[in-house]
Amino acid sequence: MPSTMAQVTPAIDGYSSLAVRMGVLPETAIFKRFGDPSARNLLYLQAELFHLRAGLLEHERVDMRDEKDKADKRARNWFTLYESCQDADDESDHWKLFLQIQKALLRAHKIASMDDPTNSDLNNLQEWLERKKRPLHGQEAGIWGTATEPTDRAPDLTALRTRQMEDPFTQLVLTTLVHPFFRIFGYRRSKHPVLGEYAYADESMRNFARFVATFFASIILIASINVLWYIPTMVGRLGAISAFNIIFSLSLMIFAKGEPIEVFSTTSAFTAVQVIFLATGVGEAK
């Protein structure tokens, strides 16, 4: 008897299928930030708190004028202030509103600090919505844009999880090269049991990027030494060293996202190896 866990019931087209897809592929869980209502709420709370604070300061000035002794005690003793506030709501409202605006600020800061979705993940979601013949029919259906009009979307989108791009080459693999790769080889893979379509794991594409970077790193020094060996003139060898240095420094930026100081120091070491070979190995051969 087949296991019930292996039987996957297809989700109904609409919010159900969209939620399933976002759950399986959290990079495509893209939502609108609603930054303008959040900012408006903060502005209203700030204005209310400002007026309450002004009223509190006025109340303190009246106390200092009419009941100076009591006002002085409340200013120096918290318990006396607490007792005096039991019959007055201004201070209590002031404190509650202060806590409310703090929470709203923290929420707004957390949402604003979330990363934007990558173009590839947004395009992936747009293409899926197009394949499903636009399963959402309400006004909110245009939040993500469409495959035919990808820029006609909400400007303040954010993703629950974004892909971590360690270096430009990994970014190229995960966002651009992955699409032709799966158009050519995707049919060799089995479809995802929940989504019913071809899907890939980020880690497999990262491994591919690491393999290419490792292969390039191991071959560039060997290639430079072999080229220097067969160039007969000193001018040609110096030109080859310059060309290989440019290629090496650019590869550090592309494959390793090197900092400037790292690029300078590593390129200097690479140059030193070539110069030593030029001074000893080639010289002895001649």
Legacy VTK file of the C-alpha trace (Angstrom):
# vtk DataFile Version 3.0
C-alpha trace
ASCII
DATASET POLYDATA
POINTS 286 float
0.000 0.000 0.000
1.479 3.406 -0.939
2.363 5.708 1.896
0.003 8.609 2.486
3.040 10.850 2.988
4.092 10.225 -0.626
0.687 11.220 -1.984
0.713 14.933 -2.672
-2.614 16.587 -3.380
-2.205 19.404 -5.916
-3.108 22.795 -4.519
-6.042 24.684 -5.991
-5.008 27.459 -8.358
-5.061 30.810 -6.619
-3.784 31.780 -3.198
-3.441 28.111 -2.224
-1.039 27.198 -5.044
0.841 30.487 -4.644
1.311 29.868 -0.912
2.575 26.329 -1.557
5.110 27.623 -4.056
6.307 30.363 -1.699
6.661 27.809 1.084
8.830 25.518 -1.035
10.802 28.361 -2.656
11.110 31.069 0.025
13.162 33.239 -2.345
9.948 33.744 -4.323
7.982 34.639 -1.173
7.841 38.268 -2.270
5.552 40.785 -0.593
4.818 44.486 -0.631
6.434 46.386 2.235
3.587 48.894 2.636
6.132 51.496 3.632
3.768 54.442 3.099
1.030 53.296 5.549
3.729 52.401 8.060
5.313 55.833 7.712
1.918 57.523 7.970
1.124 55.606 11.158
4.458 56.707 12.639
3.797 60.317 11.660
0.363 60.251 13.329
1.754 58.637 16.484
4.590 61.147 16.554
2.165 64.071 16.245
-0.064 62.678 19.004
2.923 62.072 21.277
4.202 65.587 20.606
0.873 67.124 21.670
0.628 64.904 24.748
4.155 65.894 25.728
3.286 69.568 25.309
0.243 69.062 27.549
2.348 67.252 30.143
4.900 70.075 30.253
2.091 72.613 30.642
0.607 70.535 33.464
3.997 70.518 35.218
4.300 74.293 34.873
0.845 74.787 36.412
1.793 72.465 39.283
4.992 74.376 39.932
2.991 77.611 40.071
-0.002 76.476 42.147
1.317 73.491 44.151
5.051 73.988 44.212
5.744 71.698 47.172
3.792 68.749 45.724
5.278 69.298 42.275
8.762 69.307 43.760
8.088 66.005 45.557
6.717 64.404 42.370
9.813 65.523 40.469
12.110 63.833 43.010
10.137 60.771 44.136
8.782 58.226 41.656
6.222 56.734 44.069
4.739 60.160 44.777
4.490 60.720 41.028
2.850 57.296 40.602
0.213 58.042 43.251
-0.596 61.385 41.676
-1.052 59.727 38.294
-3.768 57.347 39.514
-6.427 60.003 39.066
-4.907 61.589 35.955
-4.813 59.865 32.565
-2.468 62.267 30.747
0.761 60.739 32.033
-0.539 57.213 31.536
-1.600 57.971 27.958
1.747 59.637 27.369
3.646 56.523 28.454
1.411 54.084 26.548
1.771 56.115 23.375
5.527 56.277 23.856
5.680 52.467 24.028
3.383 52.203 21.021
5.541 54.447 18.865
8.659 52.545 19.950
7.128 49.253 18.802
5.966 50.813 15.536
9.452 52.224 14.905
11.069 48.844 15.536
8.615 47.102 13.186
9.140 49.720 10.482
12.926 49.483 10.854
12.859 45.697 10.582
10.700 45.766 7.454
12.745 48.544 5.832
15.984 46.621 6.439
14.721 43.524 4.606
16.447 42.868 1.281
14.898 43.475 -2.106
14.136 40.345 -4.141
16.575 39.464 -6.894
15.408 40.116 -10.429
15.698 36.419 -11.292
13.425 35.341 -8.417
10.900 38.064 -9.230
10.963 37.056 -12.905
10.528 33.432 -11.868
7.404 34.347 -9.911
6.085 36.483 -12.776
6.588 33.635 -15.262
4.828 31.192 -12.932
1.856 33.540 -12.597
1.773 33.802 -16.393
1.878 30.008 -16.823
-0.979 29.693 -14.356
-2.944 32.229 -16.436
-2.858 34.786 -13.632
-4.604 32.826 -10.865
-5.289 35.944 -8.752
-8.066 38.196 -10.031
-8.277 40.965 -7.426
-6.614 44.359 -7.428
-3.681 42.836 -5.562
-2.878 40.614 -8.563
-0.698 43.342 -10.068
1.646 43.635 -7.075
4.332 41.471 -8.713
3.934 42.667 -12.305
3.714 40.258 -15.237
6.128 38.415 -17.505
5.174 40.705 -20.391
5.393 43.880 -18.268
7.874 43.016 -15.484
8.397 46.631 -14.401
4.683 47.305 -13.918
4.762 46.247 -10.266
4.794 47.625 -6.757
8.043 49.538 -6.164
8.529 48.471 -2.532
8.792 44.688 -2.741
10.747 42.554 -0.303
11.520 38.846 -0.032
11.383 36.660 3.057
14.731 35.166 2.063
17.182 36.340 -0.573
19.927 34.339 -2.197
23.346 34.911 -0.667
25.718 35.945 -3.437
29.285 35.362 -2.230
30.868 36.732 -5.391
29.876 38.062 -8.838
30.415 34.694 -10.549
28.144 32.875 -8.092
25.567 35.595 -8.674
25.880 35.072 -12.431
25.393 31.317 -12.032
22.403 31.590 -9.674
20.573 34.340 -11.535
21.480 34.035 -15.225
23.290 30.841 -16.232
20.850 28.629 -14.353
18.042 29.351 -16.841
19.751 28.113 -20.054
21.238 25.228 -18.065
17.807 23.966 -17.073
16.361 24.575 -20.519
19.019 22.218 -21.882
19.425 19.689 -19.058
16.354 20.215 -16.887
14.405 17.416 -18.535
16.918 14.935 -17.124
15.808 15.759 -13.586
12.647 14.556 -11.889
9.970 17.112 -11.141
9.488 18.451 -7.636
6.850 16.278 -5.868
4.971 19.288 -4.486
5.403 21.901 -7.206
5.057 19.513 -10.131
7.820 21.321 -12.032
11.582 21.254 -12.349
13.343 22.864 -9.412
16.948 23.103 -8.347
18.818 23.536 -5.090
21.039 26.554 -4.623
23.782 24.371 -3.181
24.229 22.394 -6.412
24.693 25.607 -8.391
27.085 26.955 -5.739
29.132 23.761 -6.014
29.329 24.283 -9.765
30.513 27.883 -9.250
33.141 26.716 -6.733
34.345 24.023 -9.141
34.800 26.548 -11.961
36.610 28.968 -9.632
38.928 26.222 -8.333
39.676 24.986 -11.843
40.458 28.512 -13.045
42.662 29.202 -10.013
44.690 26.038 -10.596
45.145 26.536 -14.318
46.028 30.227 -14.533
49.511 29.897 -12.972
50.292 26.776 -15.002
49.134 28.525 -18.164
51.248 31.605 -17.469
54.410 29.547 -16.885
53.858 27.514 -20.058
53.274 30.641 -22.115
56.409 32.298 -20.713
58.431 29.200 -21.548
57.583 29.360 -25.252
57.875 33.133 -25.777
61.359 33.781 -27.191
61.801 37.524 -26.556
62.031 39.391 -23.257
59.598 42.063 -24.448
57.053 39.391 -25.268
57.479 37.753 -21.847
57.002 41.054 -20.039
53.878 41.684 -22.087
52.584 38.205 -21.218
53.238 38.814 -17.507
51.281 42.079 -17.703
48.373 40.362 -19.464
48.278 37.479 -16.975
48.391 39.923 -14.055
45.347 41.752 -15.408
43.502 38.461 -15.909
44.488 37.282 -12.429
43.395 40.469 -10.646
40.082 40.533 -12.528
39.496 36.873 -11.655
39.990 37.711 -7.980
37.257 40.324 -8.243
34.934 37.961 -10.139
35.501 34.628 -8.405
36.485 35.710 -4.887
35.058 39.229 -4.466
38.435 40.294 -3.191
39.000 43.514 -1.315
41.432 45.974 -2.944
44.211 45.215 -0.440
43.760 41.476 -1.059
43.853 41.966 -4.818
47.057 44.023 -4.590
48.873 41.603 -2.277
47.820 38.437 -4.118
48.605 39.899 -7.536
52.032 40.939 -6.255
52.722 37.371 -5.129
51.510 36.036 -8.481
53.811 38.477 -10.293
56.745 37.462 -8.091
56.305 33.797 -9.021
56.378 34.658 -12.731
59.398 36.941 -12.368
61.338 34.281 -10.433
60.518 31.729 -13.106
61.541 34.225 -15.764
64.873 34.884 -14.034
65.743 31.267 -13.235
63.837 28.696 -15.228
63.804 30.407 -18.608
67.318 31.747 -18.108
68.716 28.284 -17.369
66.894 26.828 -20.362
68.556 29.390 -22.620
LINES 1 287
286 0 1 2 3 4 5 6 7 8 9 10 11 12 13 14 15 16 17 18 19 20 21 22 23 24 25 26 27 28 29 30 31 32 33 34 35 36 37 38 39 40 41 42 43 44 45 46 47 48 49 50 51 52 53 54 55 56 57 58 59 60 61 62 63 64 65 66 67 68 69 70 71 72 73 74 75 76 77 78 79 80 81 82 83 84 85 86 87 88 89 90 91 92 93 94 95 96 97 98 99 100 101 102 103 104 105 106 107 108 109 110 111 112 113 114 115 116 117 118 119 120 121 122 123 124 125 126 127 128 129 130 131 132 133 134 135 136 137 138 139 140 141 142 143 144 145 146 147 148 149 150 151 152 153 154 155 156 157 158 159 160 161 162 163 164 165 166 167 168 169 170 171 172 173 174 175 176 177 178 179 180 181 182 183 184 185 186 187 188 189 190 191 192 193 194 195 196 197 198 199 200 201 202 203 204 205 206 207 208 209 210 211 212 213 214 215 216 217 218 219 220 221 222 223 224 225 226 227 228 229 230 231 232 233 234 235 236 237 238 239 240 241 242 243 244 245 246 247 248 249 250 251 252 253 254 255 256 257 258 259 260 261 262 263 264 265 266 267 268 269 270 271 272 273 274 275 276 277 278 279 280 281 282 283 284 285
